[in-house]
Amino acid sequence: PAQLTTLTRRAELAEELGVDVFLVVPFTPEFMKLSPERYVHELLVERLHVAEVVVGENFTFGKKAAGNVHMLKKAGERFGFKVDAVTLVTEHAVTFSSTYIRSCVDAGDMVAATEALGPWFTLLGHGPTMGTVVPGERYQAAVSVGSNPTFSGKARTVEAFIMDTAADLYGQHVAVDFVARVRSMEKFDSVDDLIVAMGKDAEKART
């Protein structure tokens, strides 16, 4: 499935939460074949020397997801580590998960995505086609995500019109926070009609 954020950004978020070491275990074919027992003994005990493992209450592990929280707790009793199974966050009968958040983003429902994420959904890239955070600076922007059908475009692009500033973001590493959706993608009969619609979009974005 499509990633909500890059691995580098995930590491940054973990660091902001006070995590000292961020270890990535490559999901290789060999790793996929580990039985739950080998997963615990070889990875958690022998290589990581874990004292406590924190997982979601629906966590599974090992080949074909054969291991579960109950099995992990039993292994913890045997090898001397604690297991903390965290209750899943649910609101309005919806369980917040990466799958749910991806579906919200895909549908353009940024308000629902933000409710589940906490912070706004953020996209990282290089200016000027994406913008709106540079060190110490934040700007309002109207963002287009689509294929520019008025110009018979095919590839999906992300373009940010940064409002009320003459900031030069060429070559800058920038981020876009998505707050809410203004409208879906439309094909206009003329460029003039498109320009009028973009003006209205910008005003809605300001609001």
KEKE-3310 file (N, C-alpha, C; in steps of 0.2 Angstrom, whole numbers, plus 5000, padded with zeros to 4 digits):
npx = (5004:5001:5013:5010:5019:5037:5051:5062:5055:5047:5057:5061:5049:5049:5060:5057:5048:5056:5062:5077:5084:5081:5077:5077:5071:5074:5062:5063:5063:5068:5066:5052:5049:5052:5047:5035:5041:5054:5055:5053:5064:5076:5076:5070:5075:5089:5095:5090:5089:5077:5068:5055:5041:5031:5015:5001:4985:4980:4991:5001:5013:5028:5029:5016:5008:5006:5009:5003:4997:4994:5002:5015:5015:5016:5029:5036:5035:5043:5055:5058:5054:5043:5027:5017:5001:4993:4978:4967:4964:4948:4934:4918:4913:4923:4939:4955:4968:4982:4977:4964:4967:4974:4964:4956:4964:4965:4953:4952:4947:4952:4950:4945:4956:4965:4959:4961:4975:4980:4991:4991:4990:5005:5015:5031:5044:5053:5054:5049:5036:5030:5025:5025:5032:5047:5062:5058:5047:5030:5017:5002:4993:4986:4982:4985:4981:4983:4979:4979:4967:4962:4972:4974:4982:4991:4999:5000:5001:5008:5004:5008:5001:5007:5001:5000:5013:5030:5040:5054:5056:5063:5073:5072:5070:5054:5038:5021:5006:4991:4975:4961:4949:4945:4938:4934:4944:4942:4938:4940:4931:4939:4954:4952:4941:4946:4955:4947:4940:4951:4954:4943:4945:4957:4953:4944:4953:4960:4951)
npy = (4994:5012:5023:5033:5042:5046:5035:5042:5053:5047:5043:5055:5060:5050:5054:5067:5063:5059:5047:5037:5028:5022:5009:5000:4985:4976:4971:4957:4942:4931:4936:4936:4923:4919:4910:4913:4909:4909:4923:4929:4924:4925:4938:4948:4943:4938:4947:4960:4961:4964:4973:4977:4976:4986:4985:4986:4981:4972:4966:4956:4943:4935:4921:4921:4928:4922:4923:4931:4943:4937:4926:4932:4938:4926:4922:4932:4930:4919:4923:4934:4947:4962:4964:4976:4979:4990:4998:5000:5015:5022:5030:5036:5023:5020:5012:5019:5018:5015:5010:5015:5029:5031:5029:5040:5050:5047:5049:5062:5068:5077:5082:5072:5063:5071:5071:5058:5057:5067:5078:5088:5080:5078:5082:5080:5089:5097:5114:5124:5118:5112:5118:5122:5125:5132:5133:5141:5148:5150:5148:5152:5142:5137:5122:5111:5095:5084:5080:5091:5092:5102:5105:5094:5085:5071:5064:5064:5078:5088:5104:5120:5135:5148:5160:5178:5182:5184:5175:5165:5149:5141:5126:5124:5113:5108:5108:5102:5105:5097:5104:5105:5100:5109:5107:5095:5088:5097:5099:5113:5123:5133:5143:5155:5152:5143:5151:5160:5151:5147:5158:5159:5147:5150:5160:5153:5144:5154:5157)
npz = (5000:4998:5005:5020:5025:5023:5027:5032:5037:5047:5056:5060:5067:5077:5084:5088:5098:5108:5107:5107:5099:5083:5075:5060:5053:5039:5028:5022:5011:5019:5032:5032:5033:5046:5060:5073:5085:5082:5078:5090:5098:5091:5086:5095:5108:5107:5098:5100:5114:5122:5135:5137:5127:5116:5109:5097:5101:5092:5086:5076:5071:5064:5052:5041:5049:5061:5075:5090:5102:5114:5113:5112:5125:5133:5128:5133:5147:5148:5143:5150:5148:5147:5141:5133:5128:5118:5118:5104:5095:5094:5087:5084:5080:5072:5069:5071:5060:5049:5037:5037:5037:5026:5016:5019:5015:5002:4997:4998:5010:5021:5033:5041:5040:5048:5060:5064:5063:5071:5070:5055:5039:5030:5016:5009:5000:4986:4983:4968:4967:4978:4994:5011:5021:5027:5036:5051:5045:5039:5027:5020:5008:4992:4986:4972:4968:4956:4938:4929:4920:4911:4903:4896:4904:4910:4920:4938:4948:4961:4965:4973:4976:4983:4994:4996:4998:4992:4993:4989:4985:4977:4976:4989:5003:5007:5015:5014:5022:5023:5025:5023:5010:4996:4983:4970:4957:4941:4924:4914:4901:4896:4898:4904:4912:4920:4927:4934:4942:4950:4957:4965:4972:4979:4988:4996:5002:5009:5019)
capx = (5000:5005:5015:5008:5025:5043:5055:5066:5051:5045:5062:5061:5044:5050:5065:5053:5044:5061:5065:5084:5087:5076:5080:5073:5073:5072:5057:5066:5060:5070:5062:5045:5049:5053:5041:5034:5046:5061:5055:5055:5070:5082:5076:5069:5079:5096:5098:5088:5089:5072:5065:5048:5038:5024:5012:4994:4981:4979:4997:5003:5020:5030:5026:5009:5005:5004:5010:4998:4999:4994:5009:5020:5015:5019:5036:5039:5036:5048:5062:5059:5052:5036:5023:5012:4997:4990:4971:4967:4960:4942:4930:4912:4913:4929:4946:4960:4973:4985:4973:4959:4969:4976:4957:4953:4968:4964:4946:4952:4944:4958:4947:4944:4963:4968:4956:4964:4982:4983:4993:4989:4994:5010:5019:5037:5047:5057:5051:5043:5030:5027:5028:5024:5036:5054:5064:5055:5042:5024:5013:4995:4994:4980:4986:4981:4983:4979:4983:4978:4963:4960:4977:4975:4987:4990:5003:4997:5006:5006:5007:5005:5001:5008:4998:5002:5021:5035:5045:5057:5057:5067:5079:5071:5066:5048:5033:5014:5001:4984:4970:4954:4948:4941:4934:4937:4947:4938:4940:4936:4931:4944:4959:4949:4936:4950:4958:4942:4939:4957:4954:4938:4948:4962:4949:4941:4959:4962:4946)
capy = (5000:5018:5025:5039:5046:5042:5032:5047:5057:5043:5043:5062:5060:5046:5058:5072:5060:5057:5040:5038:5024:5020:5003:4997:4979:4975:4965:4952:4935:4927:4938:4934:4915:4918:4908:4917:4907:4912:4930:4931:4922:4928:4946:4951:4941:4938:4953:4967:4961:4969:4973:4978:4977:4989:4984:4987:4975:4967:4965:4949:4943:4929:4919:4921:4932:4916:4925:4936:4946:4932:4922:4937:4938:4920:4922:4937:4927:4914:4926:4939:4954:4964:4966:4981:4979:4996:4998:5004:5022:5021:5036:5035:5016:5019:5011:5023:5014:5017:5009:5020:5036:5031:5029:5047:5055:5045:5052:5069:5070:5079:5084:5065:5061:5075:5068:5051:5057:5072:5083:5088:5076:5082:5080:5083:5089:5103:5120:5128:5115:5110:5122:5129:5126:5132:5135:5147:5152:5146:5152:5149:5140:5133:5116:5107:5088:5081:5079:5096:5090:5107:5105:5087:5082:5063:5063:5067:5082:5092:5111:5124:5142:5151:5166:5184:5182:5184:5170:5161:5143:5136:5123:5123:5107:5111:5103:5105:5102:5098:5105:5103:5099:5114:5104:5090:5091:5098:5101:5119:5124:5138:5145:5160:5149:5140:5156:5162:5146:5147:5164:5157:5142:5154:5164:5148:5142:5159:5156)
capz = (5000:4997:5012:5022:5026:5021:5032:5035:5041:5053:5061:5063:5071:5083:5088:5092:5104:5113:5105:5106:5094:5078:5071:5054:5051:5032:5027:5017:5011:5024:5038:5031:5034:5053:5064:5079:5090:5080:5078:5097:5101:5087:5085:5101:5114:5105:5095:5103:5121:5124:5142:5136:5120:5116:5102:5097:5104:5086:5083:5074:5069:5062:5046:5040:5055:5066:5082:5092:5108:5119:5112:5114:5132:5135:5127:5138:5154:5148:5142:5155:5145:5148:5135:5134:5122:5118:5115:5098:5096:5091:5087:5080:5078:5067:5072:5068:5057:5043:5031:5037:5036:5018:5013:5020:5011:4995:4996:4999:5017:5025:5040:5044:5041:5053:5066:5065:5064:5076:5066:5048:5034:5027:5010:5009:4993:4985:4980:4971:4966:4984:4998:5014:5028:5027:5043:5054:5040:5037:5023:5017:5001:4989:4983:4967:4967:4950:4932:4925:4914:4906:4898:4894:4907:4912:4926:4943:4951:4967:4964:4978:4975:4990:4994:5000:4999:4986:4995:4984:4987:4973:4979:4996:5006:5010:5017:5013:5027:5020:5030:5020:5003:4993:4978:4967:4950:4936:4917:4912:4894:4894:4903:4908:4917:4925:4931:4938:4948:4954:4961:4971:4977:4984:4993:5001:5005:5014:5024)
cpx = (5004:5007:5012:5013:5032:5046:5059:5061:5048:5050:5062:5055:5045:5055:5062:5049:5049:5064:5073:5087:5081:5079:5075:5076:5070:5067:5059:5062:5062:5067:5055:5044:5050:5047:5040:5039:5052:5061:5056:5062:5076:5082:5075:5073:5087:5099:5096:5089:5083:5070:5058:5046:5031:5021:5004:4991:4980:4985:4998:5010:5022:5027:5019:5005:5002:5004:5005:5000:4999:5000:5015:5021:5018:5026:5039:5040:5041:5055:5063:5059:5045:5033:5017:5007:4992:4983:4970:4962:4954:4937:4924:4912:4919:4935:4951:4966:4976:4981:4967:4961:4971:4969:4955:4957:4966:4957:4946:4949:4950:4956:4947:4951:4966:4965:4959:4972:4984:4985:4990:4993:4999:5014:5025:5040:5051:5053:5053:5036:5026:5029:5024:5027:5044:5056:5062:5050:5036:5020:5007:4996:4987:4984:4982:4985:4979:4983:4982:4974:4962:4966:4979:4981:4986:4993:5000:5003:5003:5009:5004:5006:5001:5006:5001:5009:5024:5041:5048:5059:5060:5073:5078:5068:5060:5043:5026:5010:4994:4979:4963:4954:4943:4936:4938:4940:4942:4941:4936:4936:4936:4948:4956:4945:4940:4953:4953:4940:4945:4957:4949:4941:4953:4958:4946:4947:4961:4957:4947)
cpy = (5006:5020:5032:5044:5042:5040:5037:5052:5054:5043:5050:5063:5056:5050:5063:5069:5058:5050:5041:5034:5021:5015:5000:4990:4978:4969:4961:4946:4931:4929:4936:4927:4914:4915:4912:4915:4910:4920:4932:4930:4925:4935:4949:4950:4942:4944:4960:4967:4965:4968:4974:4979:4980:4988:4986:4980:4970:4965:4957:4949:4936:4927:4918:4924:4927:4918:4931:4939:4941:4927:4926:4937:4932:4919:4927:4934:4922:4917:4932:4946:4955:4965:4970:4981:4985:4996:5002:5010:5021:5027:5035:5028:5015:5018:5015:5018:5017:5016:5014:5027:5036:5032:5036:5051:5053:5048:5059:5072:5071:5080:5077:5062:5064:5072:5062:5052:5062:5078:5083:5083:5080:5079:5084:5083:5095:5108:5120:5124:5112:5115:5123:5129:5126:5134:5142:5151:5147:5151:5148:5147:5137:5128:5112:5100:5085:5081:5085:5095:5095:5107:5098:5083:5075:5062:5067:5071:5085:5099:5115:5131:5146:5158:5172:5184:5181:5179:5166:5155:5138:5133:5121:5116:5110:5106:5106:5101:5103:5098:5103:5103:5105:5111:5099:5092:5091:5100:5107:5120:5129:5140:5150:5157:5146:5145:5159:5157:5146:5152:5162:5152:5145:5157:5159:5145:5147:5158:5150)
cpz = (5000:5005:5014:5023:5024:5028:5036:5040:5047:5058:5064:5068:5078:5087:5092:5098:5109:5112:5104:5100:5089:5074:5066:5052:5044:5031:5021:5017:5017:5031:5038:5033:5042:5056:5069:5084:5088:5080:5085:5099:5097:5087:5091:5107:5112:5103:5098:5111:5125:5132:5142:5129:5120:5109:5103:5099:5098:5083:5082:5071:5067:5055:5046:5046:5060:5073:5083:5099:5114:5119:5114:5122:5135:5134:5132:5145:5154:5147:5146:5152:5146:5141:5136:5128:5123:5115:5109:5099:5091:5092:5082:5077:5073:5071:5068:5066:5051:5037:5031:5035:5028:5014:5013:5015:5003:4992:4996:5006:5022:5032:5044:5045:5047:5060:5069:5067:5070:5073:5059:5044:5030:5021:5010:5001:4992:4981:4972:4970:4972:4989:5004:5020:5026:5034:5046:5050:5039:5033:5021:5010:4998:4985:4978:4967:4961:4944:4927:4919:4909:4901:4896:4898:4909:4918:4932:4947:4957:4966:4970:4976:4982:4990:4998:5002:4992:4988:4989:4987:4983:4976:4986:4998:5010:5012:5016:5018:5024:5025:5029:5013:5001:4988:4974:4960:4945:4929:4915:4904:4892:4899:4907:4913:4922:4930:4936:4944:4952:4959:4967:4975:4982:4990:4998:5005:5011:5020:5029)
residu = (PRO:ALA:GLN:LEU:THR:THR:LEU:THR:ARG:ARG:ALA:GLU:LEU:ALA:GLU:GLU:LEU:GLY:VAL:ASP:VAL:PHE:LEU:VAL:VAL:PRO:PHE:THR:PRO:GLU:PHE:MET:LYS:LEU:SER:PRO:GLU:ARG:TYR:VAL:HIS:GLU:LEU:LEU:VAL:GLU:ARG:LEU:HIS:VAL:ALA:GLU:VAL:VAL:VAL:GLY:GLU:ASN:PHE:THR:PHE:GLY:LYS:LYS:ALA:ALA:GLY:ASN:VAL:HIS:MET:LEU:LYS:LYS:ALA:GLY:GLU:ARG:PHE:GLY:PHE:LYS:VAL:ASP:ALA:VAL:THR:LEU:VAL:THR:GLU:HIS:ALA:VAL:THR:PHE:SER:SER:THR:TYR:ILE:ARG:SER:CYS:VAL:ASP:ALA:GLY:ASP:MET:VAL:ALA:ALA:THR:GLU:ALA:LEU:GLY:PRO:TRP:PHE:THR:LEU:LEU:GLY:HIS:GLY:PRO:THR:MET:GLY:THR:VAL:VAL:PRO:GLY:GLU:ARG:TYR:GLN:ALA:ALA:VAL:SER:VAL:GLY:SER:ASN:PRO:THR:PHE:SER:GLY:LYS:ALA:ARG:THR:VAL:GLU:ALA:PHE:ILE:MET:ASP:THR:ALA:ALA:ASP:LEU:TYR:GLY:GLN:HIS:VAL:ALA:VAL:ASP:PHE:VAL:ALA:ARG:VAL:ARG:SER:MET:GLU:LYS:PHE:ASP:SER:VAL:ASP:ASP:LEU:ILE:VAL:ALA:MET:GLY:LYS:ASP:ALA:GLU:LYS:ALA:ARG:THR)
# end
